Amino acid sequence: MLQNNHQKAFIYLALSTAGFYSLLGVIFSTGKIIAFFEVLCLLPLILWAIIDRGKTLTPLLKTPIAISLAAYIAYFLVSSTWSSNPVHHGYWNMVRFSLYSFIFFAIVATMLHLSNKSQKIKIATFVLTIGSITGLYALLNFYPIQGNQLTERFYMTGRISHAIHGLYYFALVAILAFAIWIKSQNKKALVALSISAICFYMTESRGPFIALAGALAGIALLTSKKIPIKSIFIFATTTSTFFAIGLYNWGINRGSSKRLIIWESALEKINDAPIFGHGNDLLNIVYRDEYEQVHAHNIWISHLYWGGVTAAILLLICYLFLIRTFWLSRDSTLGMTGLGLTVFSLLALATYGNILVSSPGDLWFVFIIPCGMACSIELNKKMGNPNE
């Protein structure tokens, strides 16, 4: 009876989390998405944890990635106490965002650990299907419905509306689709990859576009023996052509976006507090002029600014665990996807990175979700999958 209730609670958790994922491209309000997260993710997790009696959560919390992530999030919170500026959104919301980020990490790890091969295929299919529908809806909404010209920079909808952060959502879809195509030569996966690639291209966001190309190229090189030469040539030619045209057009339109000036300004401030940083107020402004005020636009420089060398080291430890775990499992679809997503994360955040712990939304796709994926792999190696 208990085993039956455990399975029902797990299915309830999986379905409700799927519902939450489906809403990210629809709901924009932070308050509403938090409310849906609490109902669709937090409450089902509590129910499942009560029935599970710590059999899964206890080993999960003892994994290296969970410990390193918890230490990173704890420092993320503590560092706000020495900031000279008030925390954007307020300190208690910052606490809530931090807790929810870790909770979602635990949900992703739990779902992937407990799901058998058939269930993992269903999860992957659902992610690609909803991601494709979300991408098509956003494209139709922005161009035909709103009447914007095709030459205008594309903005998505809901919690993924940001022209850069929103692409983190589609990075998971694109990389997962590519990994599935490599493993099974399933041409349906290329549909999801194509829709995601169009979203990337139309946003004119150079950093994420380069990051996606780098992630897919890395996966292709790792698995080159499994892919026909003709397919590699077509992929390389198509990607290079899109990239060359895009880089030419976007470079003319927006130049360097002041990145070098911003980084220089940030590095000057880092010298004033190299060990513990200036404190984290979430915005972490490092450059101001008469038109704008911005963060460092680089994940490592930003961490050095608000958290010093301490924050950078804690983040580096997390990434090292991700790389090691996914590299050792690179022959699996999950490991291949996780490795590609980690490469994308490191490249994309090099030109637009500030914080990685946030309210439910796009930022979770480049750090929190990969951490959950890596943790599930660690749990499977340590405990085995109880449902296989």
PyMOL commands that set and color helices and strands:
alter all, ss='L'
color gray80, all
select helices_A, chain A and resi 2-23+30-52+57-61+64-82+91-114+117-145+158-160+166-184+188-202+206-222+224-226+229-254+259-270+299-328+333-348+362-366+368-383
alter helices_A, ss='H'
color red, helices_A
select strands_A, chain A and resi 287-288+293-294
alter strands_A, ss='S'
color yellow, strands_A
deselect
rebuild
show_as cartoon
